[in-house]
Amino acid sequence: IDQTSPYYLHTSDQPGNFLVSQPLNGDNYPTWSRAFTMAIQAKNKLGFIDGNLKKPAANSPDFDAWTRCNSMVQSWLVQSTIPTISNSILWIEDTHAVWIDLCDRFWDELSSYHSLPTCTCGAMTTLNTVQSVNQLMDLLQGLNESYSHIRSLLLMEPLPSVNKAYSLILQEERQGSLSDSRTHSIEQAAMVVQRQN
């Protein structure tokens, strides 16, 4: 493969490589994102994370090369995050989807770097309301199907704040994990009884 091709992998490109010095930990998204983007751009693989290099059809001659490079970039993303984050992105197959997931998940940190102008006309209240609704929509639409009933928050009047919605999601997640652990305990007890019989 031509060395200028985004499908070219150098012999030093390995799945376990660390491309950034500080892994993504949730609090450093803007600096991590910039550092990772620079590293991936230097390797001519930016198209994999920004979505410009789409997955070719299965019968395309580029399909195998795209799959190999996509897996390599995905492994670099996994290596560039702390374990709790890497475990959550490990099963997403498309690198661009991983990148979008991380961006959506840490948008609040990124938005703290955008300062809004001061206003005396009262329009800032409207702008803040619109921005809050947009953030709430992003949060709720980013949930997987197991949280579909949480999306009913969109029907509430007035809409809850992002913090309230996040609190409800965490509460639901805790209840789900408690339920899963109870089911697991019951299944273990049933196995013990069966063995004794």
Salt bridges, closest charged atoms under 4 A:
ASP13 OD1 - LYS43 NZ 2.63
ASP101 OD2 - ARG105 NH2 2.43
GLU145 OE2 - ARG151 NH1 3.78
GLU172 OE2 - HIS149 NE2 3.04
